[in-house]
Amino acid sequence: MTEVFGRKVQAGERAYFAIPAGELAHKAVIQFPVIVASGAKAGPVLWINGTVHGDELNGSYGAWELTRELDLDQVSGTVIVTPISNPIAFECRNKISAIDSVDMDTVFPGDPEGMLTQRFAHLLYQEMKKHANAVINFHTMATPYMADPYSVRKIVPGVPEEVNKIAEGMQRAFGVKTNCLVDLGAKTNELPGVTNGALDITCLKDGIPAFMGEMGQGGKVETAYVEAAKKGILNVMRFLHMLEGQAAETKGQVLITKRRFLRIDHGGLIKMQVKPGDVVKAGETLLDSHYYGEEVEHLAVQADSYIIGIRENPVVNTGDRIAFVGTEWKDWQK
């Protein structure tokens, strides 16, 4: 028997329920959904979280579908899913909450006396910390951008090597082609701003193996990427011995160890000349740019680049991100 957020779920059963997390000024109750799929046999708890940012849907959708499809007689352990962990941001399909303008993925483990988003984070994480043996934290690119699914794992100073080893195994088993490794203790760390409050970092610090699955584009449900999320979860469950069998092998996996955003210096409209997964050599064209005039500018990359994600929305202003690229990468073979 598993008890999550006070709800008891017997072995071999599923439960779908909602947890009150706060209220709005007009007394409307804010809730977030919880899914528990309890296997018939004992085993670890895999916690799957989604929609920390309100437009990130594919991973959550895939996790929900998978819980409905699992044969619980074949499952050892429990899958817990919090598919919409930031309901206020989800309401507007925005990265941050319109109530307090806080990015939820900067405030874990949360604060029970803090702002609304901090309280969501606290309510969620206290339960996650109590139960989870492993965590998949699903994201997507922001809505104006597109990318094939990729994974991100972080090396956090002070985390025991055995925790990092399990997280690495989960990431590799997840089975997407493009995989990123970010060393937060290295001088080359490219992440801007606050990192300590991210959910995966907080889990790792507390000894819970975790990684991020970035499942395509924000603001929509894309069938191919929903299926990729489901396949990835099943592979991780096999790695954790929650299901029998070996994780399906993915050939040609790439590990990116250094990344950066590319930004544009002027406004106008763009047409990308590359797609996610492409390798572009220095001097080759990344995009064409114009503003309905006679001239079309061809913008080239300055260094060899592995294309992780690109801007799909063609309307750009000075400083907008136009691509997310790897600048150092290698083949990641088993």
PATIZA-123449 format. One record per residue (C-alpha): residue in one letter; x, y, z. Coordinates in pm, whole numbers, plus 50000, padded with zeros to 5 digits. Each point is the difference from the previous one (the first is absolute). Example, Ala and Ser with C-alpha at 12.3 -4.5 7.8 and 13.67 -1.06 7.14 Angstrom:
2
a512304955050780s501375034449934
! end
This chain:
334
m500005000050000t501195035149911e498795031750173v500585032149801f498665034150107g497924981050255r498394977949734k500444962450050v500444979249686q500144962250020a502504979149805g498724993249650e497705030649999r499935033949830a498835032650150y499295033849839f499285028850237a500695037050062i501735018050286p498865034750117a503025023149982g498605034950068e497215023549906l499455031249795a498605033050123h496444990249903k500424967550200a500454976649703v502054970150117i503234992649811q500734963049961f502594978849828p499364964749874v501774969150130i500204965549842v501144969050188a500534966849822s500974974650266g501564968149871a498954966150127k503594992950109a502305019050234g502595023149848p501205035949970v497945031649959l500485018649673w498585035350024i499265017649672n499415037450013g498755023149727t498955035449917v502195018650245h499715025249716g496435004149881d500474993249628e501874966850038l497514973049909n501454970449808g501734982150287s497015004050232y497654987049735g502244970149934a500284991550370w496225001650040e499424977549699l502574974950121t498444996550346r496774989849829e501784974049786l502324983550253d499254964250100l500435004750374d500374962550054q503325003349818v501225030850190s502354998550300g499635032350194t497925031049949v499755027449739i498855033650137v499225028149754t499405036650073p499215010549643i499045036450069s502215011650286n499485037149931p496255004449937i500075038249990a502685000849728f498124972049822e496815020749997c501735025749776r502394975149832n502805022850116k503444992550141i499305018750323s497035006350226a497835030249924i499255002850373d503515005850135s502265000849687v502144972050145d501684972349797m499164968650197d503204982649887t502065025150199v498384995950343f500204963150099p499814986750269g497485028050046d498785019550300p496764992450190e499785036750103g501125014849668m498275012049684l497464977949827t502504983549765q502394993450289r497164983350189f499184977949700a503664989749986h500084992250373l496804979549994l501244979949702y503604995250105q499394989350359e497964970849872m502454992549721k502944999750241k498104976450229h499234974049733a502125003149685n502924977149923a500425015449654v498565030249817i499375009249638n499285037149966f498315007149667h500405033049815t499815012949643m501555028449807a498055032550035t497015004249768p501795020549727y502664972849960m500144964549871a502304971050082d500124962649980p499874983250343y503225002750197s501114993350356v501965020950252r501944987350299k501925021850244i503094993450206v499465018050330p502955005350237g499794977950308v497574974349859p501194964350071e501394981349703e497524971450041v497135024849953n501645014449688k500574964949865i496324990850029a498965033449847e502374993749709g498554965449947m496485014050001q500945027049749r501674975549764a497174974950031f497435027049921g501214994749649v499865032649808k502735008549751t501015033850141n501185001550362c501545028550197l502314999550301v500365032250198d502745002050265l498905026550250g503434999650161a501895007649681k501065034049875t498284992449669n496534997150157e497775018249752l496815002150205p499065036350073g498445012350322v498724978950289t500644962649983n499814988650362g496195000250002a499514976949702l498094968250081d502584975649860i502855017750182t498064999650327c499294962849960l503664992149933k501085019750306d497604979050208g501394967549857i497204993649748p501254991349649a498325023349751f500245013649647m497945021449765g498194987949690e499485028849754m497164988349779g499685022249695q498125032749976g497945018150260g496355009549974k498824969249812v499644962350024e502074982849730t499244963149949a503544989849904y501475016350310v497294986150228e500964965649872a503695007750054a499225009150362k498134967350053k502814979649845g502535018350213i498074993950324l499724962849921n503754998549934v500745017050334m497644976150177r501934970649852f503285015650109l498615003450355h498764963749988m496395011150026l499294980649681e501684968949866g502325002249703q502685023749881a499525036049890a499765002249622e503385009749857t500255032849814k502725002049739g501855032149930q499455016950335v501875032950040l501205015750327i500315038049995t502305014450266k499895036949909r497045020549872r499025035549922f497145021049868l500425018649673r498325034249984i499255023349713d501305035749979h497095015349808g496254997149959g498004986849706l498924966049877i502104968649982k499944967149812m502044972450161q502254979949770v500754972750256k497994975950214p500524983850342g502644972949989d501995016149718v503725005750032v500935033549843k503585009449921a501435034450074g499085023849718e496974980349886t496615017149986l497754998050306l497135021849874d498885026149749s498725033550127h498045028249833y497385026850055y498054999149673g502765018049814e502304992649710e502794985450212v500044966450174e502754995350257h501544965750048l501064995250361a502744974250057v501154982150314q503355010950136a501094965750126d499164963749935s496594994550162y497654971450085i496455013249961i497924992050310g497105023749938i499025028049762r497575028849999e496804991349814n498245033650040p501535020449713v499435034650150v503075011250195n501285030150190t503575009350079g501334975950261d497474972349944r501274964450026i500094984249657a501634966650082f501264978450285v503154981549902g502644976750132t503555012149948e501744969150145w498624965049953k500994963849948d498534966549907w498454983750308q500204962849944k499354972850253
! end
